[in-house]
Amino acid sequence: MRLNKLFFHLFFALVLIALTPPAQAQIQPSSLPLRTAVQAFAVPAGILGDDDPQAVVLTVTLNMEEDWYTYSNVTGELGKPTTLTAKATDGTQLPVFYPEGEEKPDPFDSDAKVMAYKSGTRLFVLMPGGSAGQFPVSLHLDLLLCHPTKCVPARLNLPSSDAADPSALPAANAQPWWKEFHALWEAHHADAVQARPDAPQNEAAAAIVKWHFTPTYLQPGLEVGSLVSAVLMGLLAGLILNIMPCVLPVVSLKLSALLGAAEGRDEKERYRAFREHNIYFVLGLLAFFLVLAAVLGATGKAWGALFQYRWLVLAMAGIMATLGLSLFGLFHLPVIDLKFGSSHITPRRQAFFTGMLTTLLATPCSGPFLGGVLGWALLQGGLVIATVFSAIGVGMAAPYLLLVLNPKLARFLPKSGPWIEFVEKGIGFFLLGTAFYLVSIAYGTESLRVLAPLWVVLAGAWLWKRTNTSGTAARWTVRLASLALLAASIAWTTPSGMQADPWEPFDPVTLNESLGRDVLFVDFTADWCPTCKALEATVMTDENVNRWKARYPVRFIKVDMTERDPEAEALLQALGSRSIPTAAVFRTDEPGKPLVLRDLFTTGQVEKILKSL
């Protein structure tokens, strides 16, 4: 009965996800320090010209939070111009009138002057006389909201008033802003726009957050173009996900859970408990994939981007540390207790939440096939996203579904014995190491200089005490090995002197200006992405990058997505990717057609690409 109820809840979640609208192709922050107000006003006939019939003016007011501003349509030396696009229902482009803005020093470059809009600024749209029936007007606002410490791009579709009867609207020429609008209208008719010498600069700046590429892919056969191919490749990607680097802590959880589930009073009871455990473990795994589908589909985030939130990373670190310490008998956990041989009041609930937890830990990874699947699926509707994510979940759950179908495979699991204590404590230390790694993601890799030696000290102290009753040779072998490991961890985390970083940091302005001028190798990475770190340690090493820079005329740019960066997210999405690792090579002859490398790639593949440039 409980199993049927669980299936019902999963089906209900799937229905809710199916009602989720398709993910928007544009990156938008979940909350903005901006509120807009759109109002319509009537312009009496003849006021803008002797023969002009009654027209309508729309005002778009930008209300920003304290200390926030945006760049004007003519930005000055730096910045992204604010643009408002207005179209009538017949597709006619309507003229937009922008105020000049106020000059201020740019907080990111004190030597540069910019023109800014402060809170309360109005933009104006003119609906010519005789076309009032073309309401409602389609308004699209594109701007860069800035604070003294950061900037956030925003693209908004604004609702407009349905002014089918202009005679019922308030008079525009009676408003306090009328003189400002009329002056802008006169300047427009005097063709003063042509006097703006910085127009080309503005066009380049506008492209900073409007990346438009037609990417090609290193392995086009792995790209997805239909639901059938997405499901098939999702199954394979999910299966391969089991052996990716970030699944190592998951393996320890699974091993503990499987060994615990295999403990039974007799063979029949052992098989029954083993099958039941795996059923609920798989259900927890699939439930998490459905939740993940709903979250990513609704927010438009990339795969693994949940780990950009420090609170989530610290929460996961706390859970891993708690699970690890519980294996040392310091306390007993009510839901997920990984100690071998312990009796559980709710074994089904334990298996279900263990499945969810292990899947959450696996999400920062991206393996073969997964990049193409995610790049296609996350731009589809809710039902398609849920279907593809379910396929990935089924692929990842395939080994455990096999154990469900044939629970007699439990006989291959080792029987309990004195050795089990070392496995249990080994899993405990591995979970503590995972907790320390997550803390280093939240507070920076510099914290590993303390956390890595601390982990070695804890493991060494336990082994030191555990071998007190062993023979002299065994006791001193373990102790010397612990000291050697401590010295190695200190040496590994100690900086080896000041070395020039071969990578350039990502800057959207610089990157945009360099397209077509230089050959660029752009690599996306993050501290929470173990697959990225594996590539950096084997393929994209400083030694290789320095060698390639000396041999080929290529600039290497690193895009760090450890924390949220809307510009980086927009660039990643423009390359047709929603997961990392991802890299792109921009040629000078075809900068709009970058070659994209997904997931895993080799030194030989990078070398071959660079030789062909």
C-alpha positions as CSV (number, residue, x, y, z in Angstrom):
1,M,0.0,0.0,0.0
2,R,2.8,2.4,0.9
3,L,4.5,1.6,-2.4
4,N,1.3,2.4,-4.3
5,K,1.0,5.8,-2.5
6,L,4.6,6.6,-3.3
7,F,4.0,5.9,-7.0
8,F,0.9,8.1,-6.8
9,H,2.9,11.0,-5.4
10,L,5.6,10.7,-8.1
11,F,2.9,10.6,-10.8
12,F,1.3,13.7,-9.3
13,A,4.7,15.5,-9.3
14,L,5.1,14.5,-12.9
15,V,1.7,16.1,-13.8
16,L,2.7,19.3,-12.1
17,I,6.0,19.5,-14.0
18,A,4.1,18.9,-17.2
19,L,2.2,22.1,-16.6
20,T,5.5,24.1,-16.2
21,P,5.9,26.4,-19.3
22,P,9.0,26.1,-21.5
23,A,12.2,27.5,-20.1
24,Q,13.0,31.0,-21.4
25,A,16.1,31.2,-23.6
26,Q,17.2,34.3,-21.7
27,I,19.0,34.3,-18.4
28,Q,17.1,36.4,-15.8
29,P,17.9,36.7,-12.1
30,S,15.1,35.4,-9.9
31,S,14.6,38.8,-8.3
32,L,15.6,42.3,-9.5
33,P,16.1,45.6,-7.7
34,L,13.7,47.1,-10.2
35,R,10.0,47.8,-10.6
36,T,8.5,49.3,-13.7
37,A,5.2,51.2,-14.2
38,V,3.6,51.7,-17.7
39,Q,1.0,54.4,-18.2
40,A,-0.8,55.9,-21.3
41,F,-1.6,59.5,-21.9
42,A,-3.4,61.3,-24.8
43,V,-1.7,63.9,-26.9
44,P,-4.2,66.4,-28.2
45,A,-4.5,66.7,-32.0
46,G,-2.2,69.3,-33.5
47,I,0.1,69.7,-30.5
48,L,2.9,67.9,-32.2
49,G,2.2,69.4,-35.6
50,D,-0.6,71.3,-37.4
51,D,-1.9,68.2,-39.2
52,D,-1.3,65.6,-36.6
53,P,-4.4,63.8,-35.2
54,Q,-4.7,62.7,-31.6
55,A,-1.7,60.5,-30.5
56,V,-0.8,58.5,-27.4
57,V,2.3,58.6,-25.3
58,L,3.3,55.6,-23.1
59,T,5.6,56.3,-20.2
60,V,7.8,53.5,-18.7
61,T,9.0,54.5,-15.3
62,L,12.1,52.8,-13.8
63,N,11.8,52.5,-10.1
64,M,15.0,51.1,-8.6
65,E,16.0,50.2,-5.1
66,E,18.4,52.5,-3.1
67,D,21.9,52.9,-4.6
68,W,21.0,51.1,-7.8
69,Y,21.2,52.7,-11.2
70,T,21.2,51.8,-14.9
71,Y,23.1,53.2,-17.8
72,S,21.3,55.6,-20.1
73,N,20.7,54.9,-23.8
74,V,23.9,56.9,-24.5
75,T,26.2,55.4,-21.9
76,G,29.4,57.5,-22.1
77,E,32.8,55.8,-21.8
78,L,31.6,52.5,-20.4
79,G,28.4,50.5,-19.9
80,K,25.6,48.8,-21.6
81,P,22.9,51.1,-23.1
82,T,19.3,50.8,-21.8
83,T,17.1,49.9,-24.7
84,L,13.3,49.8,-25.0
85,T,11.7,48.1,-28.0
86,A,8.0,49.0,-28.7
87,K,5.8,47.3,-31.3
88,A,2.2,47.8,-32.2
89,T,0.0,44.8,-32.8
90,D,0.6,45.0,-36.5
91,G,4.3,44.8,-36.0
92,T,5.0,48.5,-36.5
93,Q,8.1,49.7,-34.7
94,L,7.2,52.7,-32.5
95,P,9.7,55.5,-31.8
96,V,11.2,55.5,-28.3
97,F,12.5,58.7,-26.6
98,Y,15.3,58.4,-24.0
99,P,16.2,61.1,-21.5
100,E,19.9,62.1,-21.5
101,G,20.7,60.7,-18.0
102,E,23.1,62.1,-15.4
103,E,26.9,62.0,-15.7
104,K,28.7,60.1,-12.8
105,P,32.0,58.4,-12.3
106,D,31.8,54.6,-13.0
107,P,32.3,52.7,-9.7
108,F,34.2,50.0,-11.5
109,D,36.6,52.5,-13.2
110,S,37.0,55.8,-11.3
111,D,38.7,57.4,-14.4
112,A,35.7,56.8,-16.6
113,K,32.5,58.9,-16.8
114,V,29.2,57.3,-17.6
115,M,25.6,58.5,-18.2
116,A,23.2,56.9,-15.7
117,Y,19.5,56.7,-15.1
118,K,18.5,56.9,-11.5
119,S,15.2,55.7,-9.9
120,G,12.2,57.5,-11.2
121,T,13.5,58.0,-14.8
122,R,10.9,57.8,-17.5
123,L,11.2,56.4,-21.0
124,F,8.7,57.5,-23.6
125,V,7.0,55.7,-26.5
126,L,4.9,57.6,-29.1
127,M,1.9,56.0,-30.7
128,P,1.3,58.2,-33.7
129,G,-2.1,59.7,-34.2
130,G,-4.8,57.6,-35.9
131,S,-3.2,54.3,-34.8
132,A,-4.8,53.9,-31.3
133,G,-6.5,50.7,-32.5
134,Q,-3.1,49.1,-32.6
135,F,-3.0,48.6,-28.8
136,P,-1.9,46.8,-26.7
137,V,1.8,47.7,-27.4
138,S,4.5,45.0,-27.0
139,L,7.3,46.4,-24.8
140,H,10.7,44.8,-24.3
141,L,13.1,46.4,-21.9
142,D,16.8,45.5,-21.9
143,L,19.2,47.1,-19.4
144,L,22.0,46.5,-17.0
145,L,21.2,47.3,-13.3
146,C,24.2,48.3,-11.4
147,H,25.2,48.8,-7.7
148,P,28.6,50.1,-6.4
149,T,29.6,46.5,-5.9
150,K,27.9,44.5,-8.8
151,C,25.8,44.6,-11.9
152,V,22.8,42.4,-13.0
153,P,21.5,42.3,-16.5
154,A,17.7,42.3,-17.0
155,R,15.4,41.6,-19.9
156,L,11.8,42.2,-19.3
157,N,8.6,42.0,-21.3
158,L,6.3,44.7,-20.0
159,P,2.5,44.9,-20.0
160,S,1.0,48.0,-21.7
161,S,-2.3,49.6,-21.1
162,D,-5.1,48.8,-23.6
163,A,-5.8,52.4,-24.7
164,A,-8.5,51.6,-27.3
165,D,-10.2,54.9,-26.5
166,P,-7.5,57.7,-26.2
167,S,-10.2,60.3,-25.4
168,A,-10.6,58.6,-22.0
169,L,-6.9,59.0,-21.2
170,P,-5.4,61.9,-19.1
171,A,-3.9,64.6,-21.2
172,A,-0.1,64.3,-21.8
173,N,0.5,68.0,-22.1
174,A,-0.8,68.5,-18.5
175,Q,1.8,66.2,-17.0
176,P,4.9,67.5,-15.2
177,W,7.2,65.6,-17.6
178,W,5.6,67.1,-20.8
179,K,8.4,69.6,-21.4
180,E,11.0,66.9,-21.2
181,F,9.2,64.7,-23.7
182,H,8.4,67.6,-26.1
183,A,12.1,68.6,-26.1
184,L,13.1,65.0,-26.9
185,W,10.5,64.9,-29.7
186,E,11.8,68.1,-31.2
187,A,15.4,66.8,-31.0
188,H,14.3,63.6,-32.8
189,H,12.8,65.6,-35.6
190,A,16.0,67.6,-35.8
191,D,17.8,64.3,-36.4
192,A,20.0,65.0,-33.5
193,V,20.6,61.3,-33.1
194,Q,23.1,61.4,-35.9
195,A,25.3,63.6,-33.8
196,R,26.1,60.8,-31.3
197,P,29.7,59.8,-32.0
198,D,29.6,56.9,-29.6
199,A,26.8,55.0,-31.4
200,P,29.2,52.2,-32.6
201,Q,30.5,51.8,-29.1
202,N,27.0,51.4,-27.8
203,E,26.2,48.7,-30.4
204,A,29.3,46.8,-29.2
205,A,28.4,47.2,-25.6
206,A,24.8,46.1,-26.2
207,A,26.2,42.8,-27.6
208,I,27.8,42.0,-24.2
209,V,24.7,40.3,-22.9
210,K,23.2,39.5,-26.3
211,W,25.5,36.7,-27.4
212,H,24.4,35.2,-30.7
213,F,26.3,32.2,-32.0
214,T,25.7,29.3,-34.3
215,P,27.9,26.7,-32.5
216,T,29.3,23.6,-34.0
217,Y,30.3,20.6,-31.9
218,L,33.4,18.5,-31.6
219,Q,31.2,15.3,-31.6
220,P,28.0,16.3,-33.6
221,G,26.8,12.7,-33.4
222,L,26.2,13.1,-29.7
223,E,23.9,16.1,-30.1
224,V,20.2,15.7,-29.5
225,G,17.5,16.8,-31.8
226,S,14.4,14.8,-30.7
227,L,12.7,13.4,-27.7
228,V,13.5,9.8,-28.7
229,S,17.3,10.5,-29.0
230,A,17.2,12.5,-25.8
231,V,15.6,9.6,-23.9
232,L,18.0,7.0,-25.3
233,M,21.1,9.1,-24.7
234,G,19.7,10.1,-21.3
235,L,19.6,6.5,-20.3
236,L,23.2,6.0,-21.3
237,A,24.3,9.2,-19.7
238,G,22.6,8.3,-16.4
239,L,24.4,4.9,-16.4
240,I,27.8,6.5,-17.0
241,L,27.1,9.1,-14.3
242,N,27.6,6.3,-11.8
243,I,31.4,6.3,-12.5
244,M,32.0,10.0,-12.7
245,P,34.4,11.7,-10.1
246,C,31.7,13.4,-8.0
247,V,29.9,10.0,-7.5
248,L,32.7,8.8,-5.1
249,P,31.0,10.1,-2.0
250,V,27.8,8.6,-3.4
251,V,29.5,5.2,-3.7
252,S,30.3,5.2,0.0
253,L,26.6,5.9,0.8
254,K,25.4,3.2,-1.5
255,L,27.9,0.7,-0.2
256,S,26.8,1.3,3.4
257,A,23.1,1.2,2.5
258,L,23.5,-2.0,0.5
259,L,25.5,-3.8,3.2
260,G,23.0,-2.7,5.8
261,A,20.1,-3.9,3.6
262,A,21.7,-7.3,3.1
263,E,21.7,-8.0,6.9
264,G,18.8,-10.4,7.6
265,R,17.8,-13.1,10.0
266,D,17.8,-15.8,7.3
267,E,18.3,-16.0,3.6
268,K,14.7,-15.4,2.6
269,E,14.4,-12.4,4.9
270,R,17.8,-11.2,3.7
271,Y,16.6,-11.2,0.0
272,R,13.3,-9.6,0.9
273,A,15.0,-6.7,2.8
274,F,17.5,-6.3,0.0
275,R,14.9,-6.0,-2.7
276,E,12.7,-3.7,-0.7
277,H,15.7,-1.4,0.1
278,N,16.6,-1.1,-3.6
279,I,13.0,-0.4,-4.6
280,Y,12.8,2.5,-2.3
281,F,16.3,3.6,-3.0
282,V,15.4,3.8,-6.8
283,L,12.2,5.6,-6.0
284,G,14.2,8.2,-4.0
285,L,16.6,8.6,-6.9
286,L,13.8,9.1,-9.4
287,A,11.9,11.5,-7.1
288,F,14.9,13.7,-6.8
289,F,15.3,13.8,-10.6
290,L,11.7,14.9,-10.9
291,V,12.2,17.6,-8.4
292,L,15.4,18.7,-10.2
293,A,13.5,18.8,-13.5
294,A,10.9,21.1,-11.9
295,V,13.5,23.4,-10.4
296,L,15.7,23.7,-13.5
297,G,12.8,23.9,-15.9
298,A,11.1,26.7,-13.9
299,T,14.3,28.7,-13.2
300,G,16.3,28.1,-16.4
301,K,19.4,27.3,-14.4
302,A,22.2,25.1,-15.6
303,W,22.9,21.5,-14.4
304,G,24.8,21.7,-11.1
305,A,24.1,25.4,-10.7
306,L,22.3,24.7,-7.4
307,F,25.7,24.4,-5.9
308,Q,26.3,28.1,-6.6
309,Y,24.3,28.9,-3.5
310,R,26.5,28.9,-0.4
311,W,23.7,28.0,1.9
312,L,23.0,24.8,0.0
313,V,26.7,23.9,-0.1
314,L,27.1,24.5,3.6
315,A,23.9,22.5,4.3
316,M,25.2,19.6,2.3
317,A,28.5,19.9,4.2
318,G,26.6,19.7,7.5
319,I,24.7,16.6,6.3
320,M,27.8,14.8,5.2
321,A,29.6,15.7,8.5
322,T,26.6,14.5,10.5
323,L,26.4,11.2,8.6
324,G,30.2,10.7,8.9
325,L,30.3,11.4,12.7
326,S,27.3,9.1,13.3
327,L,29.3,6.2,11.9
328,F,31.7,6.8,14.8
329,G,28.9,6.2,17.3
330,L,28.7,9.7,18.6
331,F,24.9,9.8,18.0
332,H,22.1,8.0,16.2
333,L,20.2,9.5,13.4
334,P,16.4,9.1,13.1
335,V,16.0,8.8,9.3
336,I,19.3,8.0,7.6
337,D,21.5,5.9,9.9
338,L,24.4,4.3,7.9
339,K,25.8,2.1,10.6
340,F,26.0,-1.6,9.7
341,G,23.7,-3.9,11.6
342,S,21.7,-1.1,13.1
343,S,17.9,-1.7,13.2
344,H,15.8,1.0,11.6
345,I,12.2,1.9,12.6
346,T,11.5,3.1,9.1
347,P,13.9,1.2,6.7
348,R,11.8,2.2,3.6
349,R,12.1,5.9,4.5
350,Q,15.8,5.5,5.1
351,A,16.3,3.9,1.7
352,F,14.1,6.5,0.0
353,F,16.0,9.5,1.4
354,T,19.4,7.9,0.9
355,G,18.5,7.6,-2.8
356,M,17.6,11.3,-2.9
357,L,20.7,12.3,-1.0
358,T,23.1,10.3,-3.2
359,T,21.6,11.7,-6.3
360,L,21.9,15.3,-5.1
361,L,25.6,14.7,-4.5
362,A,26.0,13.4,-8.1
363,T,24.4,16.4,-9.8
364,P,27.5,18.6,-10.0
365,C,29.0,16.0,-12.4
366,S,28.5,16.0,-16.2
367,G,29.7,13.0,-18.2
368,P,29.7,11.7,-21.8
369,F,26.3,12.2,-23.6
370,L,24.9,14.3,-20.8
371,G,25.9,17.8,-22.1
372,G,24.0,17.3,-25.4
373,V,21.0,15.9,-23.7
374,L,20.8,18.8,-21.2
375,G,21.5,21.5,-23.8
376,W,18.4,20.3,-25.7
377,A,16.1,19.2,-23.0
378,L,16.2,22.3,-20.7
379,L,14.9,24.5,-23.5
380,Q,11.8,22.4,-23.9
381,G,8.5,22.3,-22.0
382,G,7.9,20.8,-18.6
383,L,6.7,17.4,-19.8
384,V,9.7,16.9,-22.0
385,I,12.1,18.0,-19.3
386,A,10.5,15.6,-16.8
387,T,10.6,12.8,-19.4
388,V,14.3,13.3,-20.2
389,F,15.3,13.6,-16.5
390,S,13.3,10.5,-15.7
391,A,15.3,8.7,-18.4
392,I,18.6,9.9,-16.9
393,G,17.4,8.8,-13.5
394,V,16.4,5.3,-14.8
395,G,19.9,5.1,-16.4
396,M,21.6,5.9,-13.1
397,A,19.3,3.5,-11.2
398,A,19.9,0.7,-13.7
399,P,22.4,-1.3,-11.4
400,Y,19.9,-1.1,-8.6
401,L,16.9,-2.1,-10.7
402,L,19.0,-5.2,-11.6
403,L,19.3,-5.9,-7.9
404,V,15.5,-5.5,-7.6
405,L,14.9,-8.0,-10.4
406,N,17.4,-10.4,-8.9
407,P,17.8,-9.9,-5.2
408,K,19.8,-13.2,-5.0
409,L,22.8,-11.1,-6.1
410,A,23.0,-10.1,-2.4
411,R,24.9,-13.3,-1.9
412,F,27.9,-11.7,-3.5
413,L,28.0,-9.0,-0.9
414,P,30.6,-9.9,1.9
415,K,29.4,-11.3,5.2
416,S,29.7,-9.4,8.4
417,G,32.9,-9.8,10.4
418,P,35.5,-7.8,12.4
419,W,36.7,-6.2,9.1
420,I,33.3,-4.4,8.8
421,E,34.4,-1.9,11.4
422,F,37.2,-0.6,9.1
423,V,34.8,-0.3,6.1
424,E,32.3,1.6,8.3
425,K,34.9,4.0,9.7
426,G,36.4,4.3,6.2
427,I,33.1,5.5,4.9
428,G,32.8,7.8,7.9
429,F,36.1,9.5,7.0
430,F,35.2,9.7,3.4
431,L,32.0,11.5,4.2
432,L,34.0,13.9,6.5
433,G,36.4,14.5,3.6
434,T,33.4,15.3,1.4
435,A,32.1,17.7,4.0
436,F,35.5,19.5,4.1
437,Y,35.5,19.7,0.3
438,L,32.1,21.3,0.3
439,V,33.2,23.8,2.9
440,S,36.2,24.7,0.7
441,I,33.7,25.4,-2.2
442,A,31.7,27.7,0.1
443,Y,34.8,29.6,1.5
444,G,37.4,29.2,-1.3
445,T,40.1,26.7,-2.0
446,E,42.4,28.5,0.4
447,S,40.5,26.8,3.3
448,L,41.9,23.5,2.1
449,R,45.2,24.5,3.6
450,V,43.6,23.9,7.0
451,L,40.9,21.4,6.1
452,A,43.1,18.8,4.3
453,P,45.7,18.4,7.1
454,L,42.9,18.4,9.6
455,W,41.2,15.5,7.9
456,V,44.5,13.6,7.8
457,V,45.0,14.3,11.5
458,L,41.6,12.9,12.4
459,A,42.1,9.8,10.3
460,G,45.6,9.3,11.6
461,A,44.5,9.8,15.2
462,W,41.8,7.1,14.9
463,L,44.3,4.7,13.3
464,W,46.9,5.5,15.9
465,K,44.5,4.7,18.7
466,R,43.0,1.7,16.9
467,T,46.5,0.1,16.5
468,N,47.6,0.5,20.1
469,T,47.0,-3.2,20.7
470,S,48.6,-4.4,17.4
471,G,52.1,-5.7,17.0
472,T,55.0,-3.3,17.1
473,A,55.7,-3.5,13.4
474,A,52.1,-3.0,12.3
475,R,51.6,-0.2,14.9
476,W,54.6,1.8,13.7
477,T,53.9,1.2,10.1
478,V,50.5,2.8,10.5
479,R,51.8,5.7,12.5
480,L,54.7,6.5,10.1
481,A,52.3,6.3,7.2
482,S,49.9,8.7,9.0
483,L,52.8,11.2,9.5
484,A,53.9,10.8,5.9
485,L,50.4,11.5,4.7
486,L,50.1,14.5,7.0
487,A,53.4,15.9,5.5
488,A,52.1,15.2,2.0
489,S,48.8,17.0,2.6
490,I,50.7,20.1,4.0
491,A,53.0,20.1,1.0
492,W,50.1,19.7,-1.4
493,T,48.1,22.6,0.0
494,T,51.1,25.0,0.4
495,P,51.5,27.4,-2.5
496,S,54.7,26.6,-4.5
497,G,55.6,30.2,-5.0
498,M,54.3,32.9,-7.2
499,Q,53.6,31.5,-10.7
500,A,52.1,33.4,-13.7
501,D,48.6,32.2,-14.3
502,P,48.3,31.4,-18.1
503,W,44.5,32.0,-18.0
504,E,42.8,35.3,-18.5
505,P,39.8,36.0,-16.3
506,F,36.4,36.2,-18.1
507,D,35.3,39.8,-18.8
508,P,32.3,40.1,-21.1
509,V,33.4,43.5,-22.5
510,T,36.9,42.2,-23.4
511,L,35.6,39.0,-24.8
512,N,33.1,40.7,-27.0
513,E,35.8,43.1,-28.3
514,S,38.2,40.2,-29.0
515,L,35.7,38.2,-31.1
516,G,37.0,38.1,-34.7
517,R,40.3,39.7,-33.7
518,D,42.0,36.9,-31.7
519,V,41.7,33.2,-31.5
520,L,40.0,32.4,-28.2
521,F,39.8,29.2,-26.1
522,V,37.1,29.8,-23.5
523,D,36.8,27.2,-20.7
524,F,33.9,27.0,-18.2
525,T,34.7,25.7,-14.8
526,A,33.6,25.8,-11.1
527,D,35.0,24.7,-7.8
528,W,31.8,22.6,-7.2
529,C,32.4,20.7,-10.5
530,P,34.7,17.7,-9.8
531,T,34.7,16.7,-13.5
532,C,36.1,20.2,-14.3
533,K,38.8,19.8,-11.7
534,A,39.7,16.4,-13.2
535,L,40.1,18.0,-16.6
536,E,42.2,20.8,-15.1
537,A,44.5,18.2,-13.5
538,T,44.9,16.1,-16.6
539,V,44.2,18.1,-19.8
540,M,43.9,21.8,-19.1
541,T,47.0,22.0,-16.8
542,D,49.0,25.2,-16.6
543,E,51.9,23.3,-18.2
544,N,49.8,22.4,-21.3
545,V,48.2,25.8,-21.5
546,N,51.6,27.5,-21.4
547,R,52.9,25.2,-24.1
548,W,50.0,25.8,-26.3
549,K,50.3,29.6,-25.9
550,A,53.9,29.4,-26.9
551,R,53.2,27.3,-30.0
552,Y,49.9,28.7,-31.2
553,P,48.5,32.3,-31.3
554,V,45.6,31.5,-28.9
555,R,44.3,33.4,-25.8
556,F,43.0,31.2,-23.0
557,I,40.1,32.6,-21.0
558,K,38.6,30.9,-17.9
559,V,34.9,31.4,-17.0
560,D,34.5,30.7,-13.3
561,M,30.9,29.7,-12.5
562,T,31.6,28.8,-8.8
563,E,29.3,31.7,-7.9
564,R,26.3,33.1,-9.9
565,D,27.3,35.2,-12.9
566,P,24.4,36.0,-15.2
567,E,26.8,37.1,-18.0
568,A,28.6,33.7,-17.8
569,E,25.3,31.9,-17.8
570,A,24.1,33.8,-20.8
571,L,27.3,33.0,-22.7
572,L,27.1,29.3,-21.8
573,Q,23.5,29.1,-23.0
574,A,24.4,30.9,-26.3
575,L,26.9,28.1,-26.9
576,G,24.0,25.6,-26.6
577,S,25.1,24.2,-23.3
578,R,23.4,24.0,-19.9
579,S,26.1,22.1,-18.1
580,I,29.8,22.2,-17.4
581,P,32.6,21.2,-18.3
582,T,32.2,23.1,-21.5
583,A,34.8,24.8,-23.7
584,A,34.6,26.8,-26.9
585,V,37.1,27.8,-29.5
586,F,36.5,31.0,-31.4
587,R,38.2,31.5,-34.8
588,T,39.1,34.8,-36.3
589,D,37.5,34.1,-39.6
590,E,34.2,32.8,-38.2
591,P,33.8,34.2,-34.7
592,G,30.0,33.5,-34.8
593,K,30.5,29.8,-35.3
594,P,32.6,28.6,-32.3
595,L,33.6,24.9,-31.9
596,V,32.1,23.6,-28.6
597,L,33.7,20.8,-26.6
598,R,31.3,19.2,-24.1
599,D,31.8,17.3,-20.9
600,L,35.1,15.3,-21.3
601,F,37.8,15.8,-23.9
602,T,41.5,14.8,-24.2
603,T,44.8,16.6,-24.6
604,G,45.1,15.1,-28.1
605,Q,41.7,16.5,-29.2
606,V,42.7,20.0,-28.0
607,E,46.1,19.7,-29.7
608,K,44.4,18.7,-33.0
609,I,42.0,21.6,-32.8
610,L,44.7,24.2,-32.1
611,K,46.8,22.8,-35.0
612,S,43.9,23.3,-37.4
613,L,43.4,27.0,-36.6
